[in-house]
């Protein structure tokens, strides 16, 4: 009640200060009149009475001020006055103000822009109800390796656990889908019951899957994404007329998911798929997703599934490879290894902001020194310490507000540019925007900067000796030794911080150079890729279908080779360089004269013996593939004309597999069994060894690969056929011609054309992005540090003008003066670099996971950035040193 | 004004203002004069403190103010007690009496 009164009355006064003042003045003068009248009534003559009354009152102005000084609004008044004064004082010094505001704008703008990415990718909640409850589940092997779920294990997890509200499996793959306005190759997900419930999202149109669709071999049905519905179904309200054809089956469209629902990422349609009890406990085919029951923690859910996993292990022993279960919040799994990169960026930009603040602090310090006299006068006139601090806070408030506002504009502009440079594989980047949390972050940065700078300046001003400052007289311009020392410390800190950012950028840069000079094992130049999928790939195909498919591929290859400008054209069963892991991998058997297994069960039993098992990726290819890709044959022979469907099947293996599996022996001539990959149990004889290929990315070690000939094995369910063409000709014309050939020979086969360079560009995109930004921040920090060093040295030259004059008058050479001044900058740089290297040794370790082929304390990088920083420091101090060198001694001596 | 030192005891000014106003609304000088007269000149009120005290008491809600014509047909700011001001006066009076009598007893015992 009374607080409210305080507030409203104060506001009324603030709103009309003049009227309030007038009221006080009226009251005081009325008081005076009454007092005078009273004295007259006691018999004093009027003029004496008036004098006595005035005397008693003690001056109307003083009383008015006393009354006026009451109340919180008075504080506000003083604050506003200080703000006005600060604004005027800053406007009177546009050089200082401009440099400070721009510096802070750079720091705050860059931090805000990076924070907007961190916020969207790492911090923002997933767009599902109660997203903290959604988890991913894995089987975990004894060595801690996480595996997808096998059907029977999943069934045990689901039926025996009591900590999950929903538990579902799903998988997605690229498939040809027709039934919309045109056939397309899109991602399709098979999902079990509970999938949409776990995510907590219902179709926005139509219905979800019904019970008769959610059972093994149930009624077919498909739910499509909003994007697919809009683009290929024309956004039609009546879904009943649409039937999707995929994998030779027909699925009526029953529902549309809401806009923005994108799980698994990039999926255009979801179809039901249920638990199949005949599948093995080691066929880890399914990803698993769950929603933890209310009141149950993720840790409890994990303990629950771990116990079930152990029971499965105890029951089935060596027949299963799980021994534990992993349960991780979905948000964490989506972000994955991006977290380190983003946190690195945030740290780099935070350091940049720190350098910016140190720079402005240095400027403030110089300004405080220059204003010592003004401050001393104010203090002598009775300004309390609080009032002085408020004055400094007001100034730094304006600086950081102006810098911050400009910074937010910079950030808004940067966020618009970001999509062009953000790596395509960065998850959730579509949410990057300058929104409320980002603005709050900017605001927090502004306040933090304002308070720290203001308190810093006030602290410096408060420690100055008042009397000394007043007596300093006309030499008020020069700073004290103490403040110059402090500026030196600031600059050292700035240089050290800059060195940390530079070292980080240098390490990332060297990693990047290492990577791009790493040979992928093939020649990626001038390669056009054509990914397609043939209809009806099935596990067990009719012989006639297989032969027809092989002929179709051969026909396409023949026609493609005839295109003018086409070089070699090869075929592979998978896109050879995969962003994810397109190549299937699995266990193979070394037969050594044993009878090949007749059944899958026998295969699995034989695979238990480690001496006759190995692990490799499976790649379907033709002989021309190796020539097209430029993969060399190291030893033995390639697939040849003699290898047809009836002759013994042959395999070519990669060098790394030969090294790993047959270190002492000759792998050529070994007979292996890899039928678990394609359902064909015919054994393979190794006939050749090919060069290694880094198929999963330049920063991954080359995978061991077994190549088999598509003419012998046929295309199978695991294949996602790709044709590669090397051509120096114009890609556009060749693609047009190729499109025509596909249209002639296989009109219902959708093809995705691309170039190898494009596909590989994606590999390095995230590294390029990180390097680009950290490099930019490092450059900005270097620039700021240079300005900082220049400021200190230039100020020192001004301060030491007289001294320099005396030295020169006494016969000092100009070069000695130059050395004197440059030496000052060099000393700062040397100290800063020393501190910076020590700090970097500790900090760059955190980058280890982002480095490739370079240690976190790489001496070359550290030496390089140290030298760079020292050169910049020398250059920055050379400019003022040259001015000192050219001083006229007689003018310098008289300089005050 | 040749009286010995008669500064107001810290904190009593508020109570004296409330007491002076308990009979009728008054303007600033009226209150000052009332306090002086009733205390037979023992207490002299500093006008600056008095006017500031009005601000404070008004904010706390114990006083109301109003510009009115005086009997000499001049405009003056008249203060009056609010209901909570009246209550406060009672509280302070009780407190004061308790303390004053305690001190009186102490002094007597000493004497």
Boltz contact constraints between the chains, C-beta under 6 A:
constraints:
  - contact:
      token1: [A, 2]
      token2: [B, 60]
      max_distance: 6.0
  - contact:
      token1: [A, 2]
      token2: [B, 61]
      max_distance: 6.0
  - contact:
      token1: [A, 5]
      token2: [B, 59]
      max_distance: 6.0
  - contact:
      token1: [A, 5]
      token2: [B, 61]
      max_distance: 6.0
  - contact:
      token1: [A, 6]
      token2: [B, 59]
      max_distance: 6.0
  - contact:
      token1: [A, 9]
      token2: [B, 59]
      max_distance: 6.0
  - contact:
      token1: [A, 27]
      token2: [B, 77]
      max_distance: 6.0
  - contact:
      token1: [A, 30]
      token2: [B, 76]
      max_distance: 6.0
  - contact:
      token1: [A, 31]
      token2: [B, 28]
      max_distance: 6.0
  - contact:
      token1: [A, 31]
      token2: [B, 29]
      max_distance: 6.0
  - contact:
      token1: [A, 31]
      token2: [B, 47]
      max_distance: 6.0
  - contact:
      token1: [A, 34]
      token2: [B, 29]
      max_distance: 6.0
  - contact:
      token1: [A, 35]
      token2: [B, 29]
      max_distance: 6.0
  - contact:
      token1: [A, 57]
      token2: [B, 47]
      max_distance: 6.0
  - contact:
      token1: [A, 63]
      token2: [B, 47]
      max_distance: 6.0
  - contact:
      token1: [A, 63]
      token2: [B, 48]
      max_distance: 6.0
  - contact:
      token1: [A, 66]
      token2: [B, 48]
      max_distance: 6.0
  - contact:
      token1: [A, 66]
      token2: [B, 52]
      max_distance: 6.0
  - contact:
      token1: [A, 67]
      token2: [B, 51]
      max_distance: 6.0
  - contact:
      token1: [A, 67]
      token2: [B, 52]
      max_distance: 6.0
  - contact:
      token1: [A, 70]
      token2: [B, 52]
      max_distance: 6.0
  - contact:
      token1: [A, 70]
      token2: [B, 55]
      max_distance: 6.0
